[in-house]
Amino acid sequence: MFDWVQQIPILSLICYVPLAGAVLVMLFMRQGQGESIRKFATGVALVDFLLSVPLWFAFDRDGELFQFRESARWIESLGIGYEFGIDGIALLLVLLTTLLGVLAFLSSWSAIDVREKEYYVFMLLLQTGMLGVFMAMDFFLFYVFWEVMLVPMYFLIGIWGGPRKLYAAIKFFLYTLVGSVLMLLGILALYFFNGPGLFRYVGVGNEKTFFIPQFHDIAGLIPPDLQFWIFLAFFVGFAIKVPMFPFHTWLPDAHVEAPTAGSVILAGVLLKMGTYGFVRFSLPILPNATWRLLPWMVLLSIVGIVYGALVAMAQKDMKKLVAYSSVSHLGFVMLGIFALNGPGLSGGILQMINHGLSTGALFLLVGVIYERRHTRMIAEYGGISAQMPSYATIFLIITMASIGLPTLNGFVGEFTILVGAFSRNWLWALMGAIGIVLGAAYMLWMYQRVFFGPITNPENKKLKDLNLRELAYLLPLVLLCFWIGLYPRPFFRILETPVQHILQQVEPHRPRSAAAAPAATRSGAESLTRYDSATRSGGAR
């Protein structure tokens, strides 16, 4: 039924439809046509999402690692090609990007009333940049999209942001640019290492290349010392984007000052580019350095979990509280990834998607109340569940998803990560569990203060419940939270092949000292074997 997807350049269509929409808005629409621009841009985002949906059905779970491949010559003298393709990890992130794009556009209809033309042009350009990052299979192409994505977000924060928008925009730009430059140095080190005169790899000859799967193939031949320095270069670029402690300080400022749609995209998609970078590049290409730096990566992840949760508990601004919760949640994702086993890695990747859904929904919900009252201070509210019952119900569901209540998506990701962490070291799992408890504390504290008790502020008695447009962009996220929470098997199934590929790249380089594991770890490893076997047999069924 979906064979036609393989016959067309579907990835290029998905990637460049927003770019075409941005060009049309820029060339053929005038500044005063606000409503027409909103409808057209939202329609472009919806078309892009509908184009991406067939990927879910056409993707072969038992097929090749990278599918829907597109290849063309580009800058031959440097070994640069136009290479597109996605695996199961990138597929989920592409679908998340196109979905949140539509919802972010819908949330902007009443929030943006000045310079609409430029706003929607930048939003569409940002969509193309994000999609290109997940689709690129060439390092040079990846870096181009990585940098392209930076510019629209800078302007979205700097023009349509809050009172301290210029400070937040410049801080975001400088942090990300520093990380990008160091990442570029790491890419160039790999490129020249694989080139003639420095290294000749069987099957490549004297040709230099930026083709990413090529570097997966030669991972075991890269000297450990070189891996160490390249890992550090990648680490700075990706850790800033995650953001990991102590590179997180740009995030609360950017979130608080960004418009609602900007916060949704920033939390839902942009932060995942850091974790995606570790999964796609650092682990499979630099396995020796991964094991060498594993204790430090886990330490920073655990500090981020606890620190982010503690700071979130002290916030008086709802948006800033949700922003610091992202530091804690992404630390949890990193803990799962660097557990370096099946459950941890699968859970970490799934939790990337879960965080995009639940935290994106939280920013949308905070934006709803901000449009009505123009304040995000928790103390300004209280008892509003009586005035906004539908809003209070959806907010409660998303809050429960964020703290990991069973039957909702957060529980599946957190439980799987804890299984993977415990398999490696019980102390890692204990610290992660402490982060979950703290997360429940600050989220429930915020909910109780905002929605329960008497209405003491007369302004809150004028609040109106959700309208149809707001329900339209919130309900899909609620449904997805329940779907993943109740039936996560399709998501784990689609991650099976890429997770196994990463583990096959990393495990042979495991230090001998790590092989002598304590009894608890050995039993965890045995449970991992049973997990992998059950996953494979489940897939056969």
C-alpha positions in Angstrom: 0.0 0.0 0.0 2.9 2.4 0.8 5.3 1.1 -1.9 5.0 4.5 -3.6 6.9 6.1 -0.7 10.0 4.2 -1.9 9.6 5.5 -5.4 9.9 9.2 -4.7 12.4 11.4 -2.9 10.1 11.5 0.2 12.8 12.8 2.6 13.7 15.7 0.4 10.0 16.5 0.0 9.4 16.5 3.7 12.6 18.6 4.3 12.0 21.2 1.7 8.2 21.8 1.7 8.6 24.2 4.7 11.4 26.0 2.8 9.2 26.3 -0.3 6.5 27.7 1.9 8.9 30.2 3.5 9.9 31.4 0.0 6.3 31.8 -1.1 5.4 33.8 2.0 8.4 36.0 1.6 7.9 36.7 -2.1 4.1 36.8 -2.6 2.5 37.9 0.7 2.5 41.4 2.2 2.9 42.4 5.8 -0.7 43.4 6.4 -2.1 40.0 5.3 -1.7 38.5 8.8 -4.6 36.1 8.7 -3.8 34.8 5.2 -0.2 34.3 6.2 -1.2 32.3 9.3 -3.5 30.1 7.4 -1.0 29.4 4.6 1.9 28.7 6.9 -0.1 26.4 9.1 -1.4 24.6 5.9 2.2 24.1 4.8 3.1 22.6 8.2 0.1 20.4 8.0 1.0 19.2 4.5 4.5 18.5 5.7 3.2 16.4 8.6 0.9 14.4 6.3 3.8 13.7 4.0 5.8 12.3 6.9 3.1 10.0 8.3 3.5 7.3 5.5 7.1 6.9 6.7 5.8 5.1 9.8 3.9 2.5 7.7 6.5 2.1 4.9 9.5 1.7 7.2 10.7 -1.9 7.2 11.4 -2.9 10.9 13.5 -5.8 9.7 15.2 -4.1 6.8 18.4 -2.2 6.4 19.6 0.2 9.1 19.1 3.3 6.9 16.1 3.5 4.6 14.5 5.9 2.1 18.0 6.6 0.9 18.7 9.5 -1.4 22.2 10.1 -2.9 23.6 12.6 -5.3 27.1 14.0 -6.0 27.7 17.5 -4.6 31.2 18.7 -4.0 33.2 15.7 -5.4 36.6 17.2 -4.9 36.1 17.1 -1.2 34.1 13.9 -1.0 30.9 15.7 0.0 27.7 14.2 -1.2 24.0 14.9 -0.8 23.1 11.9 1.3 19.7 11.5 3.0 18.4 8.5 4.9 16.8 7.6 8.2 16.9 4.8 10.7 14.3 4.1 13.4 15.7 6.7 15.7 15.6 9.4 13.1 12.2 8.3 11.9 10.7 9.0 15.4 12.4 12.3 15.6 11.2 13.4 12.1 7.6 12.5 13.0 7.9 14.4 16.3 9.3 17.4 14.4 6.5 17.6 11.9 3.8 17.0 14.5 5.1 19.7 16.9 5.5 22.0 13.9 1.8 21.9 13.2 0.9 22.4 16.8 3.3 25.3 17.2 1.8 27.1 14.2 -1.7 26.6 15.6 -0.6 28.0 19.0 0.8 31.1 17.3 -2.5 32.3 15.8 -3.5 34.6 18.6 -0.1 35.0 20.3 1.7 36.7 17.4 0.1 39.9 16.1 3.2 41.9 14.9 5.4 41.2 11.9 3.6 38.0 11.2 5.3 37.6 7.8 8.8 37.4 9.2 7.7 35.2 12.1 6.2 32.5 9.9 9.1 32.7 7.4 11.5 32.0 10.3 9.3 29.2 11.7 9.3 27.5 8.3 13.0 27.9 7.9 13.6 26.4 11.3 11.4 23.4 10.4 13.6 22.7 7.3 16.8 23.0 9.4 15.6 20.6 12.1 14.4 18.0 9.6 17.7 18.2 7.7 19.7 17.4 10.8 17.8 14.2 11.4 17.9 13.1 7.7 21.5 13.9 6.8 23.9 11.0 6.3 26.8 13.2 5.3 28.8 15.1 8.0 29.1 18.2 5.9 25.4 18.3 5.1 24.6 17.6 8.7 26.7 20.6 9.8 25.0 22.9 7.3 21.6 22.0 8.6 22.8 22.3 12.2 24.0 25.9 11.6 20.9 26.8 9.4 18.7 25.9 12.3 20.5 28.3 14.7 19.7 31.5 12.8 15.8 31.4 12.8 15.7 30.5 16.5 17.9 33.5 17.2 15.5 35.8 15.5 12.4 34.2 17.0 13.7 34.8 20.5 15.3 38.2 19.7 12.2 39.8 18.0 9.1 38.1 19.4 10.5 37.2 22.9 10.0 38.8 26.3 11.5 41.8 28.1 15.1 40.3 28.2 14.8 38.8 24.7 18.1 40.3 23.3 20.1 38.9 26.2 18.6 35.5 25.9 18.9 35.4 22.1 22.6 36.4 22.1 23.4 34.0 24.9 21.7 31.1 23.0 23.5 32.0 19.8 27.0 32.3 21.4 26.7 29.1 23.5 25.5 27.1 20.5 28.0 28.6 18.1 30.9 27.7 20.4 29.7 24.2 20.6 29.2 24.1 16.8 32.8 25.2 16.0 34.3 22.6 18.3 32.1 20.0 16.7 33.3 21.1 13.3 36.9 20.5 14.4 36.0 17.0 15.5 34.3 16.3 12.1 37.4 17.6 10.2 39.7 15.4 12.4 37.7 12.3 11.3 37.6 13.5 7.7 41.4 14.0 7.5 42.1 10.8 9.4 40.2 8.8 6.8 41.8 10.6 3.9 44.8 9.7 1.7 48.2 10.2 3.2 47.0 9.8 6.8 45.0 6.6 6.6 43.9 4.1 4.0 40.9 2.0 4.7 40.2 -1.1 2.7 37.2 -0.3 0.4 37.8 3.4 0.3 41.2 3.7 -1.3 42.4 7.3 -1.6 39.0 9.0 -1.5 38.1 11.3 1.3 34.5 11.2 2.4 32.1 12.8 4.9 29.7 9.8 4.6 28.6 9.0 8.1 28.2 5.2 7.9 31.8 5.0 6.6 33.0 6.3 10.0 30.9 3.6 11.7 32.8 1.0 9.7 36.2 2.3 10.7 35.4 3.0 14.3 37.7 0.2 15.6 40.6 1.5 13.6 40.7 5.1 15.0 43.5 5.3 17.7 42.1 5.7 21.2 43.9 8.9 21.9 42.4 10.5 18.8 39.0 9.2 19.7 39.4 10.9 23.1 40.0 14.3 21.7 37.3 14.0 19.0 34.8 12.8 21.7 35.6 15.9 23.7 35.0 18.1 20.7 31.7 16.4 20.0 30.8 16.5 23.7 30.9 20.3 24.0 28.7 20.7 20.9 26.2 18.1 21.9 26.3 18.8 25.7 25.4 22.5 25.1 22.5 21.5 23.0 21.1 18.9 25.4 21.9 20.8 27.7 23.9 18.9 30.2 25.2 20.4 33.5 27.1 22.7 33.6 26.3 23.9 30.0 22.7 24.5 30.8 22.6 28.1 31.8 21.4 29.4 28.4 18.3 27.2 28.5 16.1 28.9 31.2 16.7 32.3 29.7 15.9 31.2 26.2 12.7 29.4 27.3 11.4 32.2 29.4 12.0 34.9 26.8 10.9 32.8 23.7 7.4 33.0 22.4 5.2 29.9 23.2 5.8 28.3 19.8 9.6 28.9 20.1 9.6 27.2 23.6 7.7 24.2 22.2 10.1 23.7 19.3 13.1 24.4 21.6 12.1 21.8 24.2 10.4 19.4 21.8 13.0 19.1 19.1 16.1 21.3 19.4 17.2 19.8 22.7 16.9 16.3 21.2 19.6 17.2 18.6 22.2 17.0 21.4 21.1 13.5 22.6 20.7 12.5 18.9 24.3 13.5 18.3 25.6 11.3 21.1 23.6 8.4 19.8 24.4 8.8 16.2 28.1 9.9 16.3 29.8 9.6 19.7 28.8 6.1 20.7 29.1 4.2 17.4 32.1 6.1 15.9 34.1 6.7 19.1 33.5 3.5 21.2 36.9 3.5 23.0 36.5 7.1 24.1 32.9 6.3 25.1 34.0 3.7 27.6 37.0 5.8 28.8 34.8 8.8 29.6 31.7 6.8 30.7 32.1 7.6 34.5 32.3 11.3 33.8 29.3 11.2 31.4 27.2 9.4 34.0 28.3 11.7 36.8 27.3 14.8 34.8 24.0 13.1 33.9 23.2 12.4 37.6 24.2 15.8 38.7 21.9 17.3 36.0 19.0 15.1 37.1 19.2 16.2 40.8 20.3 19.7 40.2 17.7 20.5 37.6 15.0 19.1 39.9 16.1 21.0 42.9 16.4 24.3 41.1 12.9 23.7 39.5 11.4 23.4 43.0 12.6 26.9 43.8 11.0 28.6 40.7 8.1 31.1 41.0 7.6 31.3 37.2 5.8 28.4 35.6 7.8 28.6 32.4 11.1 28.7 34.2 10.0 25.7 36.3 9.3 23.7 33.2 12.6 24.8 31.6 14.6 23.5 34.6 12.6 20.3 34.5 14.0 19.8 31.0 17.5 19.9 32.5 16.5 17.1 34.9 14.6 15.0 32.3 17.4 15.3 29.7 19.9 14.2 32.3 17.7 11.1 32.7 17.8 10.5 29.0 21.6 10.8 29.0 21.8 8.3 31.9 19.9 5.8 29.8 22.0 6.3 26.8 25.3 5.9 28.7 24.0 2.8 30.5 25.2 1.2 27.2 22.8 -1.7 27.2 19.6 -2.5 25.4 17.0 -1.4 27.9 18.9 1.8 28.8 19.5 2.9 25.2 16.0 2.0 24.0 14.5 3.8 27.1 16.7 6.8 26.6 15.7 7.2 23.0 12.0 6.7 23.7 12.3 9.2 26.6 13.6 11.7 24.1 10.2 11.4 22.3 8.3 11.4 25.6 10.0 14.6 26.7 9.1 16.2 23.4 5.5 15.4 23.8 5.0 16.1 27.5 7.2 19.2 27.9 6.0 20.6 24.6 2.5 20.2 25.9 3.4 21.9 29.2 4.8 24.9 27.3 1.6 25.1 25.2 -0.5 25.0 28.4 1.5 27.7 30.0 1.1 29.7 26.9 -2.6 29.4 27.0 -2.8 30.9 30.5 -0.3 33.6 29.7 -2.4 34.8 26.7 -5.3 35.3 29.1 -3.5 36.8 32.1 -0.1 38.0 30.7 1.6 36.6 33.7 3.3 33.2 34.4 3.9 33.7 38.2 2.5 30.8 40.2 1.4 33.1 43.0 -0.9 35.0 40.7 -3.2 32.0 40.3 -5.1 29.6 42.5 -8.4 27.8 42.2 -8.7 28.2 38.4 -9.8 24.6 37.9 -13.4 25.9 38.7 -13.1 28.4 35.9 -11.2 26.2 33.4 -12.2 22.6 34.0 -11.0 21.3 30.5 -7.7 23.1 30.9 -7.2 21.7 34.4 -8.0 18.2 33.2 -5.5 18.3 30.3 -2.9 20.0 32.5 -3.3 17.2 35.1 -2.8 14.5 32.4 0.3 16.1 31.0 1.7 16.6 34.6 1.2 13.0 35.3 2.9 12.1 32.1 5.8 14.3 33.0 6.3 12.7 36.4 6.0 9.1 35.0 2.6 7.9 36.1 1.8 4.3 34.9 -0.4 4.2 31.8 1.3 7.3 30.5 4.4 7.7 28.3 6.8 9.0 30.9 6.5 5.8 33.0 7.6 3.5 30.1 10.7 5.5 29.3 11.7 6.1 32.9 11.2 2.4 33.9 13.2 1.1 31.0 16.0 3.6 31.7 16.1 2.4 35.4 16.3 -1.2 34.3 19.2 -0.3 32.1 20.9 1.8 34.7 20.4 -0.9 37.4 22.0 -3.5 35.1 25.1 -1.4 35.0 25.2 -0.1 38.6 22.5 0.0 41.3 23.7 3.4 42.5 22.9 5.0 39.1 19.4 3.7 39.3 19.0 5.0 42.9 20.1 8.5 41.9 17.7 8.4 38.9 14.9 7.3 41.2 15.6 10.3 43.5 15.3 12.6 40.5 11.9 11.1 39.7 10.7 11.7 43.3 11.9 15.3 43.1 10.2 15.7 39.7 6.9 14.6 41.2 7.4 17.1 44.1 7.8 20.2 42.0 5.2 19.4 39.3 2.5 18.5 41.9 3.4 21.6 44.0 2.9 23.8 40.9 -0.3 22.1 40.0 -1.7 22.4 43.5 -0.8 26.1 43.8 -2.3 27.0 40.4 -5.5 25.0 40.2 -6.7 24.2 43.7 -7.9 26.3 46.7 -10.0 29.4 46.6 -9.8 32.1 43.9 -8.2 35.0 45.7 -7.3 37.1 42.6 -10.4 38.7 41.0 -8.8 38.5 37.6 -8.9 34.7 37.7 -12.7 34.8 37.8 -12.7 36.2 34.3 -10.7 33.3 32.8 -12.3 31.4 29.9 -11.8 27.7 29.2 -10.1 26.2 26.2 -11.5 27.0 22.8 -11.6 24.6 19.8 -8.3 25.7 18.4 -6.6 25.2 21.7 -8.2 21.8 22.1 -7.1 20.9 18.6 -3.4 21.4 19.4 -3.5 19.9 22.9 -5.6 16.7 22.4 -3.2 15.0 19.9 -0.4 15.2 22.5 -2.7 13.7 25.2 -3.6 10.8 22.9 0.0 10.1 22.1 0.9 10.1 25.8 -1.7 7.4 26.4 -0.7 5.5 23.3 2.9 5.2 24.3 2.0 4.6 27.9 -0.4 1.8 27.2 1.1 0.2 24.1 4.8 1.1 23.6 5.7 -2.1 21.6 5.6 -0.4 18.1 8.1 2.2 19.3 10.5 -0.3 20.9 10.1 -2.5 17.8 11.2 0.3 15.5 14.2 1.1 17.7 15.4 -2.5 17.8 17.7 -2.5 14.7 19.5 0.9 15.4 19.9 0.0 19.1 21.4 -3.3 18.3 23.7 -1.6 15.7 25.0 0.9 18.3 25.6 -1.9 20.9 27.5 -4.0 18.3 29.7 -0.9 17.7 30.3 -0.2 21.4 30.4 -3.6 23.2 33.6 -5.1 21.5 35.6 -2.1 22.8 34.5 -2.6 26.4 37.5 -2.5 28.8 38.3 -5.9 30.4 38.0 -4.5 33.9 34.3 -3.8 33.2 33.7 -7.4 32.4 34.2 -8.5 36.0 30.8 -7.2 37.2 29.3 -7.7 40.6 26.4 -10.2 41.0 23.7 -7.5 40.7 25.2 -6.3 37.4 25.5 -9.9 36.1 21.9 -10.6 36.9 21.0 -7.3 35.1 23.0 -8.4 32.1 21.1 -11.7 32.1 17.8 -9.8 32.2 19.2 -7.7 29.3 19.7 -10.9 27.3 16.2 -12.0 28.1 14.9 -8.6 27.1 16.7 -8.7 23.7 15.4 -12.2 23.0 11.9 -11.3 23.9 12.1 -8.2 21.7 13.3 -10.2 18.8 10.7 -13.0 19.3 8.0 -10.3 19.7 9.1 -8.8 16.4 8.8 -12.2 14.7 5.3 -12.5 15.8 
